[in-house]
Amino acid sequence: MTTLRVNDVELFYERAGEGDQVVFTHGAWTDGRTWQAVTDRLVDHFEVVVWDRRGHSRSQDGNGPGSVQEDAVDLAALIEVLATDPVHVVGNSAGGNVVLNLMTMRPDLVKTAAVHEPGQFGLLEGSEGPHLVEVMEQEKHLTDEVERLISGGEPRRAIQFFVEQIVLGPGAWEQLPEELKAMMEANASTVADDLRDGWDVDSVDTDALAESPVPLLISTGSESPELERSAAHELARRLPAARLTVLPDAAHIPHRTHTDIYATMLTTFIEGASIAGSMS
């Protein structure tokens, strides 16, 4: 098992391939293994790196509640050790929030960034649309139930509730492989921190992101929950230089459900941004 000690924790990571380095950051409940289908498709073109955020699976836990800012500091330290040049960074869900924070903290380490539905729901606070306000209130009620089930010692019920009522829809739980269910159950204790950051409007500095020269791709799925889609569109609206892509028929975890489409999107974006950068 390959680990690196940074910021007083042991972080697990894996790397493979050659070429420009692409670093993948996972979302809530999971770990670096969730990226395998995508990295298998990219390893012939890039050096791919996956890691487990602190408190997840093979990485050591920190002291007290975690945050996406803390994870971004960890990611920066990891990149500084493993790379000699700026890297491409990719994040899903809460991992997308980590990537966005890295862009504002250490833009010198980032060549391009791609985030799928980073769940910045706090950006929607104050919405004048009564329908969206109702959807937000319902989402908060659902996430409160997830936290209640976890704190009550029922992590597996919390996962099923989260999967079917919040991100993927009824019936999705039975379609998930057992290894993913076990992974999610093992990391249930970290979820409250990610849910909190998603609703915190200050968890990502959008003003700093708007000034960032780093090429940014924001993606969302056409079949994702309305709140996820709305938050992605609002983030893109506040960052006019960013590119927004809607993945057809996909939802919150396209790296697992629509791997070929997602891998092609990443490759096209990274290679296009690299060509543009070399010509500037």
N, C-alpha and C positions, 0 to 999 in steps of 0.2 A: 504494500500500500504506500503510495507516494504522498507525503505530507510536507507542508512548509509552515514553519512557525512565524507568524506575523501578528503584531498587535496583541501579544500574549495569548494567542490561541493557535492550535494546530489545525491547518486547513488542508483538506484532501483535494487533490487535483490529478487530472490525467491529461496527457498531450500526445498527439499523433500527427503524422504527415509532415509535409514540407511546404514552404511558401509563406505568404503573408499570414500572420497569426490572427485567428478569429477566436475570441473568448466568449463562451456561452454562460449566462447566469440564469439559473432556474427560478421558478416562482414559489408560491406557498405550497406547503405539504410535501414537496418532492425533493429531489437532489439531482446531481449532474447526470445520472443515468437516464433521465427523461429525454435527453438530447440525442441519444445514441443513433436513432434512425436518421436524423439529419446529419450528424457528423460522419456517419458511414458514407453518405453521399458527397460530402465535401472534402473528405480527407485526401482525395487524389489531387486536389487543387490548392488546398490551404493547410497550414498547420492549425489544427483545432485543439482547443483547450476547454475542458469542462472542470467545474469545481463545485464543491458542496459549501453553501453558505454556513457561517458559524451556527451551531446548534442544530444542523441538519445532518442526519445519517452519519457519514464517516468523518465529519469535521467536529472539532471540540466546541462545546458550549462556552459562551462568555458569561460574565457576571451580570445578572439582572436582565430586564427586558432588552431586546435587541431593537435595531432600527435600520431603515434602508441607508441612512447616512453612515452608520457604523459599517454596514456591509460594503458600501462604496469605498470606504477607507481600506477595508480588507482587500477589495478588488484592486485598488491602486497599488497596494504593496505587492500583491501577487504578480501584477503586470511588470512592476519594476524589476522583479527578480527573474521572470521568465522571458522577457522581451528586451530587445535592444532598440527597437523602433516603436512608434505608435502602432496600436493594434485596432482591429475591428472588434466592436463589442456588440453582443446580441443579448437581449433579455426578454423573458416572457412574464407577464403579470407583475407580481411584486419584484421579480428580477429586472423588469423594465424600469421600475422606479430606482433600483440600484444603479442601472446604467445611466439614467438621466442625472442622478446625483454625481456620478463619476464625471460626466461631461462638464458640470459646473465647478467641481472641485479640482479636477486635474485634466483639463482639455488637452494638455500637452501629451497625454498618454493615449489619446483616442484619435484614430484615423477616420473611422465612420462609426455610426451607432444605428442599431435597428431594434425597435421595441414593439412588442405585440401586446396591445391592450394593457398598458401599465396600471389601469384602474385608478386614475387620478380623479376619483369621484368628488373630492373637495372642490375641484374647479367648477363644478356644476352648482355649488351652493349659491343661493340668490337668484336662481333661474326664475324667469317670469312665466314660464310655461307651467300651468297647473298640472298638466298630465305628468310632466317630468318630476315635479315636486312630489306627486303621489308615488311615482316609481321609486324615487330616492327614499321616501319614508318606508315603503315596503321592503326595500333592500336592507335598510338599517335594521328593520325588525327581523329579517332572515339571518343576517350576520350575528345579531344578538343571540339568536337561537343556537347558532353554531358554537359560539363561545360558551353558552350555558351547558350544552351537551359535553363539550371538552372539559370544562371545569367540574362537571358532575361525574367525570370518569367514564364517559361513553364516547370515546374517540371514533369508533367505527360507525356508530349512528350519526355522529357529526359529519363524517366524511360523506356518507350516503346522502345526507340532507344537503350538504354543500353542493355535491355533484348534480343532484336531481332538481333541487329547488333554486339554485343560484347560477350555475355556469353552463351545464350541459343539457338539462331537461329530464323529464320523466323517462325511466327505462334505461338511462345511460349507465347507471351503476352496474347493472348486470353485464354490460358489454366491456367493462374495464377488466384487464387481466389481473389475476390475483397478486402478481408481483407489484403492480402499481398500487393496489389497495393496501398491501402490507407496508409499502414505502410511505404512503400518506398517513397511515395509522401511526407509524414510528415517529413522524414529524409533527403530529397534531399539536404538541405543546407550543410550537413556534408560531402557530397561525394567528393568535390574537395580536401579535406585534404587526404582522403584515396587514391585517384588517384595519388596525388603528391608523397605520401610515396611509392607507388608501383614502381615508376620509379626511386626513389632515392636509389642508390646502397649502400649508407651509412645508410639507415633506419634500417638495421639489420647487426650486427657484425658477419659475417660468420666465421671469425678467432676464435672469442671467442666460437661460437657454436661448432666448430670443436674440441675444447678442453673440451667441456661440458660432464660430466659423465651421464647426464640425458638421459634415453632412449627416442628416438624421432621417431615418425612415420610420414612420409610425404605421402600423398595420392593425386592422381589425377584421373580424369575420362577418360575413353577411348574415350568418345564422346565430351570432352571439347575442346574449341578452341585451336589451335596449340600453341599459345603463352603461355597459361596457362600450358599446358602439358610440353612445353620446359622449362619454368621457374622452374617447380617442379623437373624435371629431373636434371637441372643444380644445383639446391640447393642440391639435394641428392648427386650429384657428388662431390660437395665441402665438404660434410659432410659424409664421408665414413662409420661412425658408425651408421648413420641413416638407417631406413628401409623404402624402397619405395614400395608402393602398388598402382597398377592401378585397379580401380573399373570398371568392365565390364559394358558397356552400360550406364554408369553414366556420368554426366557432372559436372557443377560447384557447384550445391547445392544438393549433394546426401542425405543430412540429410532430405530433403523434398521429393525428387523424388525416392530414392532407400533406404528408411529408414531401412528396415530389414537388407540389406547387410551392410549398414554403421554402424548400431548399433552392428551387429555381429563382424565387423572388430574392432571396438573400444573395445568391451568386451574381445575379444581374445587377443588383444595387451596389454590391461591393466592387465588382469589376468596373461598372460605369463610373462610380465615384473615383476610383483609382486612376482611370484614364483621364477624367476631367482634371484631377489634381496634377497629373503629370504634364498637362497641356497649359496649366495656368502659370 
